[in-house]
Amino acid sequence: MRFSYKSRIKHRFKELLYFLNFSQINSLSPVDKFSQLNSLSQFSGPYEYWRIKKINQILDLFTIEELSSFRILELGAGNCEIGAFFADLGSDVISIEGKLNTVNVAKIRWSKLKNLKIVLSDLDSDNLSSYGEFDLIINFGLIYHLENIETHILNCSKIAKHLILDTHILDSLENKFLVLNEDRNAITQSLNGIGCRPTINFLEKLFSKIGYKYKRLENKELNSGMYKYNWKPKNDGKVKHGHFKMWYCYKQ
């Protein structure tokens, strides 16, 4: 196969960028090099832009001065990038994640942020009471990987005035959630192999029951790649991949 002159130049340019990038990485210490390379392989790509959209949504709700004074709990933290962002602003942050390797890598990556504490815990059974009270809980992409969803959200309400939460949704008018099996060995799936997909109605009735006021956040600015928030419900009882909704919950 013969390549055009333009495609050869493009290929050479990519090789140069690759070389320059790894030349910089190879000048790092072994720990920093591992951290940089690992961050490119886990929770990268579309997740990067998705996290930025979520951070921007929080910045639409609170001032920088408020956030920098907040005590924040990040749940289902993954690589803890969102928690690290707010810790870098000055917030006192605890980030909790259930996968051991992910926690270890995050501890290495964010070791210089002294106001970020990273904890390994099973959030399906952790009642959260041992961590104290918080101004804000960040609960992104977690609850649909849990089995005990009602208990978990109730536990959140007991320790935080503000909660921002998003989840994959079952498109139905019913007040229920669908229980399903997940691959417990996958880095982004349920720790215990059981997840759920709640309906909008189920969550909003639960928020009211436990004393939260709430605002559903579903503007197009939250959309990122295949992850959509401004979709219109068809109430067909189906789970559509990438269909999410977000809520800001608060106590007056």
Summary of the structure (lengths in Angstrom):
residues: 252
radius of gyration: 20.0
end to end distance: 67.6
largest distance: 67.9
contacts: 740
relative contact order: 0.12
helix: 41%
strand: 26%
